[in-house]
């Protein structure tokens, strides 16, 4: 399974961005996808995730109500819509995949993309 993120950039506080995670390779059912982020000097942290059927989502408290994860299994894409961005959202954003029936939050045993930088100016 390979993953590739895109859509990062520089945005003013209060603005929006949509990140895309393109999945390829040996893709079949029960692949959950989660977005993580890592700010400079900090540990990688859970942002939000969705299960294969897209009927279950979970979000970190820091982004709940502002970020939305969605997926298109035909296109093999997962999206992270980020609204009302704050300077503290500045980080490298990674998508990760795992063969799991439910949303996952752990960092281990995942397939990872290369990351995309999001910078929110104040």
ChimeraX commands (.cxc) that place a marker at each C-alpha (Angstrom):
marker #1 position 0.00,0.00,0.00 radius 0.5
marker #1 position 1.40,3.40,-0.96 radius 0.5
marker #1 position 0.09,6.78,0.13 radius 0.5
marker #1 position 0.79,10.25,-1.21 radius 0.5
marker #1 position -0.42,13.49,0.37 radius 0.5
marker #1 position -0.99,16.76,-1.44 radius 0.5
marker #1 position -2.70,20.09,-0.87 radius 0.5
marker #1 position -0.53,21.66,1.81 radius 0.5
marker #1 position 0.53,25.28,1.72 radius 0.5
marker #1 position 0.52,28.66,3.44 radius 0.5
marker #1 position -2.83,30.05,4.58 radius 0.5
marker #1 position -3.84,32.93,6.88 radius 0.5
marker #1 position -5.51,32.23,10.19 radius 0.5
marker #1 position -9.22,31.61,9.70 radius 0.5
marker #1 position -8.69,30.20,6.23 radius 0.5
marker #1 position -9.27,26.73,4.81 radius 0.5
marker #1 position -7.28,24.00,3.10 radius 0.5
marker #1 position -8.15,20.57,1.79 radius 0.5
marker #1 position -5.51,17.86,1.93 radius 0.5
marker #1 position -5.73,14.79,-0.27 radius 0.5
marker #1 position -4.29,11.34,0.37 radius 0.5
marker #1 position -4.04,9.16,-2.73 radius 0.5
marker #1 position -3.88,5.40,-2.04 radius 0.5
marker #1 position -2.36,2.92,-4.49 radius 0.5
marker #1 position -1.07,-0.62,-4.56 radius 0.5
marker #1 position -2.74,-3.70,-3.14 radius 0.5
marker #1 position -5.93,-1.99,-2.01 radius 0.5
marker #1 position -8.92,-3.97,-0.86 radius 0.5
marker #1 position -11.52,-3.75,1.86 radius 0.5
marker #1 position -11.12,-2.88,5.52 radius 0.5
marker #1 position -8.43,-0.24,5.09 radius 0.5
marker #1 position -8.92,2.55,7.59 radius 0.5
marker #1 position -7.11,5.84,6.99 radius 0.5
marker #1 position -6.02,8.34,9.61 radius 0.5
marker #1 position -4.46,11.78,9.42 radius 0.5
marker #1 position -1.65,12.65,11.82 radius 0.5
marker #1 position 0.43,15.80,12.16 radius 0.5
marker #1 position 3.80,16.71,13.56 radius 0.5
marker #1 position 4.76,20.24,14.51 radius 0.5
marker #1 position 8.39,21.26,14.76 radius 0.5
marker #1 position 9.93,19.90,17.96 radius 0.5
marker #1 position 6.82,17.94,18.91 radius 0.5
marker #1 position 5.67,14.34,18.66 radius 0.5
marker #1 position 3.42,13.11,15.89 radius 0.5
marker #1 position -0.21,13.26,16.96 radius 0.5
marker #1 position -3.59,11.95,15.88 radius 0.5
marker #1 position -5.79,14.41,13.98 radius 0.5
marker #1 position -8.74,12.46,12.57 radius 0.5
marker #1 position -9.60,9.21,10.86 radius 0.5
marker #1 position -12.27,7.28,8.99 radius 0.5
marker #1 position -13.03,3.60,8.54 radius 0.5
marker #1 position -13.37,1.81,5.18 radius 0.5
marker #1 position -17.16,2.10,5.02 radius 0.5
marker #1 position -16.93,5.81,5.91 radius 0.5
marker #1 position -19.63,5.44,8.52 radius 0.5
marker #1 position -17.32,6.03,11.49 radius 0.5
marker #1 position -15.05,8.99,12.10 radius 0.5
marker #1 position -13.09,10.22,15.06 radius 0.5
marker #1 position -11.25,13.47,15.71 radius 0.5
marker #1 position -8.81,14.96,18.17 radius 0.5
marker #1 position -10.42,17.47,20.51 radius 0.5
marker #1 position -8.18,20.23,19.13 radius 0.5
marker #1 position -9.73,19.95,15.65 radius 0.5
marker #1 position -13.25,18.72,16.37 radius 0.5
marker #1 position -15.81,20.90,14.64 radius 0.5
marker #1 position -13.19,22.46,12.33 radius 0.5
marker #1 position -11.73,19.48,10.42 radius 0.5
marker #1 position -13.58,16.80,8.46 radius 0.5
marker #1 position -12.24,13.52,7.09 radius 0.5
marker #1 position -13.96,11.95,4.09 radius 0.5
marker #1 position -13.10,9.33,1.52 radius 0.5
marker #1 position -13.91,8.21,-2.02 radius 0.5
marker #1 position -13.14,4.50,-2.30 radius 0.5
marker #1 position -13.71,4.48,-6.06 radius 0.5
marker #1 position -11.00,7.10,-6.55 radius 0.5
marker #1 position -8.96,5.64,-3.66 radius 0.5
marker #1 position -8.69,9.07,-2.08 radius 0.5
marker #1 position -9.10,10.32,1.47 radius 0.5
marker #1 position -9.54,14.00,2.23 radius 0.5
marker #1 position -8.93,16.24,5.21 radius 0.5
marker #1 position -10.98,19.42,5.00 radius 0.5
marker #1 position -9.53,21.99,7.40 radius 0.5
marker #1 position -11.59,25.08,8.18 radius 0.5
marker #1 position -11.07,28.00,10.60 radius 0.5
marker #1 position -7.37,27.22,10.69 radius 0.5
marker #1 position -5.26,28.47,13.58 radius 0.5
marker #1 position -1.51,29.12,13.81 radius 0.5
marker #1 position -1.24,26.13,16.16 radius 0.5
marker #1 position -2.41,23.90,13.29 radius 0.5
marker #1 position 0.95,24.51,11.59 radius 0.5
marker #1 position 2.62,21.13,11.08 radius 0.5
marker #1 position 3.56,18.46,8.59 radius 0.5
marker #1 position 0.42,16.44,7.94 radius 0.5
marker #1 position 0.67,12.71,7.22 radius 0.5
marker #1 position -1.91,10.20,6.12 radius 0.5
marker #1 position -1.56,6.63,7.33 radius 0.5
marker #1 position -3.38,3.44,6.46 radius 0.5
marker #1 position -3.94,0.17,8.27 radius 0.5
marker #1 position -5.94,-2.97,7.63 radius 0.5
marker #1 position -8.49,-2.29,10.31 radius 0.5
marker #1 position -12.26,-2.41,10.51 radius 0.5
marker #1 position -12.38,0.72,12.67 radius 0.5
marker #1 position -10.72,4.09,13.05 radius 0.5
marker #1 position -7.19,3.80,14.44 radius 0.5
marker #1 position -5.12,6.29,16.43 radius 0.5
marker #1 position -1.86,4.45,17.07 radius 0.5
marker #1 position 1.34,5.30,15.25 radius 0.5
marker #1 position 2.70,1.77,14.90 radius 0.5
marker #1 position 2.21,-0.80,12.13 radius 0.5
marker #1 position 0.87,1.70,9.62 radius 0.5
marker #1 position 1.59,2.50,6.01 radius 0.5
marker #1 position 2.66,6.16,5.74 radius 0.5
marker #1 position 2.76,8.91,3.17 radius 0.5
marker #1 position 5.64,11.37,2.89 radius 0.5
marker #1 position 3.78,14.27,4.49 radius 0.5
marker #1 position 2.71,17.72,3.35 radius 0.5
marker #1 position 3.50,21.01,5.10 radius 0.5
marker #1 position 0.67,23.21,6.34 radius 0.5
marker #1 position 1.60,26.66,7.61 radius 0.5
marker #1 position -0.99,28.98,9.14 radius 0.5
marker #1 position 0.09,32.60,9.50 radius 0.5
marker #1 position -1.23,34.80,12.29 radius 0.5
marker link #1:1,2 radius 0.2
marker link #1:2,3 radius 0.2
marker link #1:3,4 radius 0.2
marker link #1:4,5 radius 0.2
marker link #1:5,6 radius 0.2
marker link #1:6,7 radius 0.2
marker link #1:7,8 radius 0.2
marker link #1:8,9 radius 0.2
marker link #1:9,10 radius 0.2
marker link #1:10,11 radius 0.2
marker link #1:11,12 radius 0.2
marker link #1:12,13 radius 0.2
marker link #1:13,14 radius 0.2
marker link #1:14,15 radius 0.2
marker link #1:15,16 radius 0.2
marker link #1:16,17 radius 0.2
marker link #1:17,18 radius 0.2
marker link #1:18,19 radius 0.2
marker link #1:19,20 radius 0.2
marker link #1:20,21 radius 0.2
marker link #1:21,22 radius 0.2
marker link #1:22,23 radius 0.2
marker link #1:23,24 radius 0.2
marker link #1:24,25 radius 0.2
marker link #1:25,26 radius 0.2
marker link #1:26,27 radius 0.2
marker link #1:27,28 radius 0.2
marker link #1:28,29 radius 0.2
marker link #1:29,30 radius 0.2
marker link #1:30,31 radius 0.2
marker link #1:31,32 radius 0.2
marker link #1:32,33 radius 0.2
marker link #1:33,34 radius 0.2
marker link #1:34,35 radius 0.2
marker link #1:35,36 radius 0.2
marker link #1:36,37 radius 0.2
marker link #1:37,38 radius 0.2
marker link #1:38,39 radius 0.2
marker link #1:39,40 radius 0.2
marker link #1:40,41 radius 0.2
marker link #1:41,42 radius 0.2
marker link #1:42,43 radius 0.2
marker link #1:43,44 radius 0.2
marker link #1:44,45 radius 0.2
marker link #1:45,46 radius 0.2
marker link #1:46,47 radius 0.2
marker link #1:47,48 radius 0.2
marker link #1:48,49 radius 0.2
marker link #1:49,50 radius 0.2
marker link #1:50,51 radius 0.2
marker link #1:51,52 radius 0.2
marker link #1:52,53 radius 0.2
marker link #1:53,54 radius 0.2
marker link #1:54,55 radius 0.2
marker link #1:55,56 radius 0.2
marker link #1:56,57 radius 0.2
marker link #1:57,58 radius 0.2
marker link #1:58,59 radius 0.2
marker link #1:59,60 radius 0.2
marker link #1:60,61 radius 0.2
marker link #1:61,62 radius 0.2
marker link #1:62,63 radius 0.2
marker link #1:63,64 radius 0.2
marker link #1:64,65 radius 0.2
marker link #1:65,66 radius 0.2
marker link #1:66,67 radius 0.2
marker link #1:67,68 radius 0.2
marker link #1:68,69 radius 0.2
marker link #1:69,70 radius 0.2
marker link #1:70,71 radius 0.2
marker link #1:71,72 radius 0.2
marker link #1:72,73 radius 0.2
marker link #1:73,74 radius 0.2
marker link #1:74,75 radius 0.2
marker link #1:75,76 radius 0.2
marker link #1:76,77 radius 0.2
marker link #1:77,78 radius 0.2
marker link #1:78,79 radius 0.2
marker link #1:79,80 radius 0.2
marker link #1:80,81 radius 0.2
marker link #1:81,82 radius 0.2
marker link #1:82,83 radius 0.2
marker link #1:83,84 radius 0.2
marker link #1:84,85 radius 0.2
marker link #1:85,86 radius 0.2
marker link #1:86,87 radius 0.2
marker link #1:87,88 radius 0.2
marker link #1:88,89 radius 0.2
marker link #1:89,90 radius 0.2
marker link #1:90,91 radius 0.2
marker link #1:91,92 radius 0.2
marker link #1:92,93 radius 0.2
marker link #1:93,94 radius 0.2
marker link #1:94,95 radius 0.2
marker link #1:95,96 radius 0.2
marker link #1:96,97 radius 0.2
marker link #1:97,98 radius 0.2
marker link #1:98,99 radius 0.2
marker link #1:99,100 radius 0.2
marker link #1:100,101 radius 0.2
marker link #1:101,102 radius 0.2
marker link #1:102,103 radius 0.2
marker link #1:103,104 radius 0.2
marker link #1:104,105 radius 0.2
marker link #1:105,106 radius 0.2
marker link #1:106,107 radius 0.2
marker link #1:107,108 radius 0.2
marker link #1:108,109 radius 0.2
marker link #1:109,110 radius 0.2
marker link #1:110,111 radius 0.2
marker link #1:111,112 radius 0.2
marker link #1:112,113 radius 0.2
marker link #1:113,114 radius 0.2
marker link #1:114,115 radius 0.2
marker link #1:115,116 radius 0.2
marker link #1:116,117 radius 0.2
marker link #1:117,118 radius 0.2
marker link #1:118,119 radius 0.2
marker link #1:119,120 radius 0.2
marker link #1:120,121 radius 0.2
marker link #1:121,122 radius 0.2
view
